[in-house]
């Protein structure tokens, strides 16, 4: 697993597979472990390596296939699923193996209207990191807030519209995005529509004449495409949470997934909007179609509400 660190530095592996939003939620814990003086290797999908190293300087990102037989001081498993278990067992770990407490029951209860506490993913990651530090007997600075310690770039004036989504039910209608883009353009605001290359058709439906479309091909290019953004409008997706981690103010659009499930984490001056439909939330991560077919939770979240939140 790369070059050997000095003998007095604990070498720890942090295991987190998954997609963009999952990785972004680990950033506060990764930053904290580095600040505690640990040599941190993050095991993640290869396409996210460059981005994660930029979000958490001092962390080395490794692909699962690049994991060798190096002896580690400790393992922090922030994935903890059947998918990650074989990889975790392959690692040679001399010290503690710490696993994330996923609190699945509390999170699932949100779908039933339970009002009990539900910690955000970064809070759970930080708690697991604290147990790791205790197990290693490493004195660490006080636990940080569950957000990146500082934006990675100065905020700008551009309004970004993140129109894509990993699940169809989390996608705001293209005509709503187009109405917001038109109103902002007509008011003299600079607007950029942002989507993945395979979402190009949807992005151009959401972009009226005179509005730029950006289709970055890699996660790091996606972060770079947000240069100059002051606010971003997007659903419960990785792009939205990456923007927040970069210091961009977020207007998050929630429909089928619960606001309190742990993804909307960055606080003021960002805002989460939802319609309050009685059937919402209906899932933890979204799905291919609305179980009741009407999809009012997103369709009836209107452009006027978004424009007010943006500040027009």
C-alpha positions in Angstrom: 0.0 0.0 0.0 2.5 2.6 -1.1 5.7 3.7 0.7 6.2 2.9 4.4 5.6 5.8 6.8 8.0 6.7 9.6 7.8 4.2 12.4 6.2 6.6 14.8 3.3 7.4 12.5 0.2 5.1 12.7 -0.8 3.9 9.2 -4.6 3.5 9.1 -6.9 2.4 6.3 -10.3 4.0 5.9 -12.7 1.8 3.8 -15.5 3.6 2.0 -16.9 2.3 -1.3 -20.0 3.7 -2.9 -20.8 6.8 -5.0 -19.9 10.5 -4.9 -22.3 11.5 -2.1 -21.2 8.6 0.1 -17.5 9.7 -0.2 -18.2 13.4 0.4 -19.7 12.6 3.7 -16.4 11.1 5.0 -14.5 14.3 4.5 -14.8 15.8 8.0 -13.6 12.5 9.5 -10.7 12.2 7.1 -9.6 15.7 7.8 -9.7 15.0 11.5 -7.6 11.9 11.3 -5.0 13.7 9.3 -5.0 16.6 11.8 -4.4 13.9 14.5 -1.2 13.0 12.8 -2.2 9.7 11.3 -1.0 8.4 7.9 -4.4 7.8 6.2 -5.1 5.6 3.2 -8.7 5.8 1.9 -9.8 2.8 0.0 -12.5 3.9 -2.6 -13.5 3.4 -6.2 -10.7 4.6 -8.5 -12.7 7.3 -10.2 -13.0 9.2 -6.9 -9.3 9.1 -5.9 -8.1 12.4 -7.2 -11.2 14.2 -5.9 -10.9 12.8 -2.4 -7.2 13.7 -2.2 -8.1 17.3 -3.0 -10.9 17.4 -0.5 -8.8 15.9 2.3 -5.2 16.9 1.8 -2.8 14.4 3.4 -5.0 11.4 2.5 -3.8 8.8 0.0 -6.6 7.3 -2.0 -6.2 3.7 -3.1 -8.3 1.5 -5.4 -9.5 -1.8 -3.8 -7.3 -3.7 -6.3 -4.2 -1.8 -5.2 -4.5 -2.9 -1.6 -1.5 -5.1 -0.8 -0.3 -7.0 2.2 1.2 -4.1 4.1 0.6 -4.3 7.9 -1.7 -1.5 9.1 -2.1 0.0 12.6 -5.9 0.1 12.3 -8.9 -0.1 10.0 -11.9 2.2 10.0 -14.6 0.6 8.0 -17.1 3.3 7.0 -18.9 1.1 4.5 -19.7 -2.0 6.5 -21.8 -4.0 4.0 -21.4 -7.5 2.5 -19.8 -5.8 -0.5 -16.9 -4.4 1.7 -16.5 -7.3 4.2 -14.3 -9.5 2.0 -12.0 -6.6 1.3 -11.8 -5.7 5.0 -10.9 -9.3 5.9 -8.0 -9.2 3.4 -6.3 -6.4 5.2 -3.5 -7.1 7.7 -4.4 -5.0 10.7 -2.3 -5.1 13.9 -4.6 -2.9 15.9 -8.2 -2.0 16.2 -10.8 -2.6 13.6 -13.6 0.0 14.0 -16.9 -0.3 12.2 -19.4 2.4 11.4 -22.6 2.3 13.5 -25.1 2.8 10.7 -28.2 3.3 13.0 -30.4 1.8 10.3 -33.5 1.5 12.5 -33.4 5.2 13.4 -33.0 6.1 9.8 -35.7 3.8 8.5 -38.0 5.2 11.2 -38.0 8.5 9.4 -40.0 6.8 6.6 -42.7 6.0 9.2 -42.8 9.5 10.6 -40.8 8.8 13.7 -39.5 12.0 15.3 -36.6 10.6 17.2 -33.0 11.8 16.7 -31.2 10.7 13.6 -27.5 11.7 13.3 -26.1 12.8 10.0 -23.6 10.6 8.2 -20.7 12.9 9.0 -21.6 12.7 12.7 -21.5 9.0 12.6 -18.2 9.0 10.7 -16.7 11.3 13.3 -17.9 9.1 16.1 -16.3 6.1 14.5 -13.1 8.0 13.9 -13.1 9.0 17.6 -13.3 5.3 18.6 -10.4 4.6 16.3 -8.3 7.3 17.9 -9.1 6.0 21.4 -8.1 2.5 20.3 -4.8 3.7 19.0 -4.3 5.9 22.1 -3.7 8.9 19.8 -4.4 12.3 21.4 -6.4 14.3 18.9 -7.7 17.9 18.7 -11.3 18.4 19.8 -13.9 16.8 17.5 -14.8 19.2 14.7 -18.2 20.2 13.4 -19.6 17.6 11.0 -18.6 19.6 7.9 -15.3 20.4 6.1 -13.3 22.8 8.2 -13.1 25.4 5.5 -14.3 25.9 1.9 -11.7 24.9 -0.7 -12.3 28.0 -2.8 -13.8 31.5 -2.5 -17.5 31.6 -3.4 -18.6 33.4 -6.5 -21.7 34.8 -8.1 -22.7 32.0 -10.5 -25.9 30.1 -9.9 -25.5 26.4 -10.6 -28.3 24.1 -11.4 -27.4 20.4 -10.7 -30.1 18.8 -12.8 -29.1 15.2 -12.6 -29.8 12.5 -10.1 -28.8 8.9 -9.5 -32.4 7.9 -9.1 -35.2 9.1 -11.3 -37.6 9.9 -8.4 -35.1 12.4 -7.0 -35.0 14.4 -10.3 -36.7 17.8 -10.3 -38.7 18.3 -13.6 -36.5 19.7 -16.5 -39.2 22.4 -17.2 -38.9 23.6 -13.6 -35.2 23.9 -13.9 -35.7 25.7 -17.2 -38.1 28.2 -15.6 -35.6 29.0 -12.9 -32.8 29.4 -15.4 -34.8 31.7 -17.6 -35.9 33.9 -14.6 -32.3 34.2 -13.4 -30.9 34.9 -16.9 -33.5 37.6 -17.4 -32.6 39.2 -14.1 -28.9 39.4 -15.3 -27.6 36.5 -13.2 -25.0 34.1 -14.6 -26.4 30.5 -14.7 -24.7 27.2 -15.4 -26.6 23.9 -15.9 -24.5 21.0 -14.5 -24.9 17.3 -15.3 -23.0 14.1 -16.0 -22.2 13.3 -19.7 -24.8 10.6 -19.8 -27.4 13.1 -18.7 -26.8 15.5 -21.5 -30.2 15.3 -23.1 -31.9 16.1 -19.7 -29.4 19.0 -19.2 -30.2 20.6 -22.5 -33.9 20.3 -21.8 -33.3 22.3 -18.6 -31.1 25.0 -20.3 -32.9 27.8 -22.1 -31.0 29.8 -24.7 -28.1 31.8 -23.3 -27.5 29.4 -20.4 -24.3 27.4 -20.3 -24.3 23.6 -19.9 -21.3 21.9 -18.4 -20.9 18.1 -18.6 -17.7 17.2 -16.6 -16.4 13.7 -17.2 -14.7 13.0 -13.8 -15.5 13.8 -10.2 -12.5 16.1 -10.0 -13.6 17.9 -13.1 -17.1 18.2 -11.6 -15.5 20.0 -8.6 -13.5 22.2 -10.9 -16.7 23.0 -12.9 -18.2 24.6 -9.8 -15.5 27.3 -9.7 -17.2 30.6 -9.2 -20.5 29.2 -8.0 -22.1 31.1 -5.1 -25.2 29.0 -4.9 -26.3 25.7 -6.3 -29.8 24.2 -6.8 -30.0 20.5 -6.8 -31.7 17.4 -5.4 -30.5 14.9 -2.8 -27.5 13.9 -4.9 -23.7 13.7 -4.7 -23.3 16.8 -6.9 -25.2 18.9 -4.4 -23.3 17.6 -1.4 -20.0 18.1 -3.2 -20.9 21.7 -3.9 -21.6 22.2 -0.2 -18.3 20.7 0.8 -16.6 23.2 -1.6 -18.3 26.1 0.3 -21.1 26.7 -2.1 -24.5 27.6 -0.6 -27.1 24.9 -1.3 -30.8 25.0 -2.2 -31.6 21.3 -1.8 -34.8 19.9 -3.3 -36.1 16.9 -1.4 -39.0 14.7 -2.5 -38.9 10.9 -2.0 -36.0 10.9 0.5 -36.0 12.2 4.1 -34.2 15.5 4.8 -33.2 14.1 8.2 -31.7 10.8 6.8 -28.2 12.3 7.2 -27.2 13.7 3.9 -28.3 17.4 4.2 -25.6 18.3 6.7 -23.9 21.6 6.0 -26.3 24.0 7.7 -26.8 27.8 7.3 -27.0 29.6 5.0 -28.1 26.6 2.9 -31.7 25.5 2.9 -33.8 22.3 2.1 -37.1 22.6 0.3 -39.9 20.0 0.2 -43.6 20.0 -0.5 -44.6 18.1 2.7 -46.5 15.5 0.8 -48.1 13.0 3.1 -46.7 10.1 1.2 -43.1 11.5 1.4 -40.6 10.4 2.2 -41.1 7.0 0.7 -37.6 5.7 0.4 -34.1 6.1 1.8 -32.3 6.5 -1.5 -34.9 7.1 -4.2 -36.0 4.7 -7.0 -36.9 4.4 -10.7 -40.5 5.6 -10.3 -43.0 7.0 -7.9 -44.8 4.2 -6.0 -48.0 6.2 -6.3 -47.3 7.3 -9.9 -48.1 11.1 -9.4 -44.6 12.2 -8.2 -46.1 15.3 -6.6 -43.3 15.5 -4.1 -41.0 16.9 -6.8 -43.5 18.1 -9.5 -45.3 20.4 -7.0 -42.1 22.0 -5.7 -42.4 25.1 -7.7 -39.9 27.3 -9.4 -41.1 30.4 -7.5 -40.1 28.7 -4.2 -36.6 28.0 -5.5 -36.2 31.5 -6.9 -37.1 32.9 -3.5 -34.6 30.7 -1.8 -31.9 31.6 -4.3 -32.5 35.3 -3.6 -34.2 36.6 -6.7 
